[in-house]
Amino acid sequence: MTAIYAVVKRLLASNKISFIITALVVLCATSSGDVVLSNGNYSWLLAVFTPFFFVFYDFTRLMHLGTSKKDYFSGCLISYVFLAFCISVVNTIIHLLIDPVYPAQTVINLMDVCQWTKNGILVAGLQQMFFLLLVMVFLHVLLTMQPYWYGWLADAVLVAMICIFTPFASLRNVLAGFFRLIMLNGNAILHIGICLLLTAALSFGGLAVLKRKAL
């Protein structure tokens, strides 16, 4: 457990660039017009940036320091849970305290768009947290696969799904239905359950890929 704690500390410490960029965007982003996106939603950028640093920067460094792949992956998962919680707290606070007094007439926060807030702000925060955790684990696994043929295959499948499903109404409805389940879902129990199930499945797959990954 001590080794995993040390990995988590190093991962978070090495992620300073992601923190700085995200903080600058959250604090400095401005929009003109009567309808604007909440600055709190820009905190989601941290969930997008972080897996790139964990996979492409920290993995090699930690392996050279003698960290086991299992400890590295466990440290990544714990870090993702912590960051998902922090991002959710930041956006929730901004949504409660800053969005109502923003000069624009209408401030759109994705917590409302995704119908999470209809379950109460605490439950909405949990839904946001587990969704962001799913996003980070998905990106981590996808990035880890990139040097291998199945990584390129996964990329091709994702691109093909977008290109093929989008033009056809029936297939587009299937794709939209999937996003309604994992994101635009007001049913808290169903939404959290699906996010956790997919996160667990991706984690097992990611660990299997990691075991074959070389420096």
Long-range contacts (C-beta under 8 A, 24 or more apart in sequence): 3-67, 3-68, 3-71, 4-71, 4-74, 4-75, 4-78, 7-62, 7-67, 7-71, 7-72, 7-74, 7-75, 8-75, 8-78, 8-79, 8-82, 10-58, 10-61, 10-62, 10-75, 11-54, 11-58, 11-75, 11-76, 11-79, 12-79, 12-82, 12-83, 14-53, 14-57, 14-58, 14-61, 15-49, 15-50, 15-53, 15-54, 15-79, 17-49, 17-53, 18-45, 18-46, 18-49, 18-50, 18-53, 19-46, 21-45, 21-49, 22-46, 22-49, 26-90, 26-94, 31-104, 33-104, 34-104, 34-105, 34-106, 35-104, 35-105, 35-106, 35-107, 35-108, 36-102, 36-104, 36-106, 36-107, 36-108, 37-107, 37-108, 37-109, 38-91, 38-94, 38-95, 38-98, 38-99, 38-102, 38-107, 38-108, 38-109, 38-110, 39-94, 39-98, 40-90, 40-91, 40-92, 40-93, 40-94, 40-95, 40-98, 40-99, 40-109, 41-91, 41-109, 41-110, 43-87, 43-90, 43-91, 43-94, 44-87, 44-91, 44-110, 44-132, 46-83, 46-87, 47-83, 47-84, 47-87, 47-132, 47-135, 47-136, 48-135, 48-139, 50-79, 50-80, 50-83, 50-136, 51-136, 51-139, 51-140, 51-143, 52-139, 52-143, 54-79, 54-140, 55-140, 55-143, 55-144, 56-143, 59-213, 60-215, 63-215, 64-215, 69-210, 69-211, 69-213, 70-207, 72-210, 73-203, 73-206, 73-207, 73-210, 76-140, 77-137, 77-203, 80-133, 80-136, 80-137, 80-140, 81-133, 83-132, 83-136, 84-129, 84-130, 84-132, 84-133, 84-136, 85-129, 87-128, 87-129, 87-132, 88-125, 88-126, 88-128, 88-129, 88-132, 89-125, 91-128, 92-121, 92-124, 92-125, 92-128, 95-121, 96-121, 113-184, 114-183, 114-184, 114-185, 114-186, 115-184, 115-185, 115-186, 116-186, 116-188, 116-191, 118-186, 119-186, 119-188, 123-188, 126-188, 126-192, 127-185, 127-188, 127-191, 127-192, 127-195, 130-191, 130-192, 130-195, 130-196, 130-199, 131-182, 131-183, 131-191, 131-195, 133-195, 133-199, 134-182, 134-195, 134-198, 134-199, 134-202, 137-199, 137-202, 137-203, 137-206, 138-198, 138-202, 140-206, 141-202, 141-203, 141-205, 141-206, 141-209, 144-206, 144-209, 144-210, 144-213, 145-209, 147-213, 148-209, 148-212, 150-209
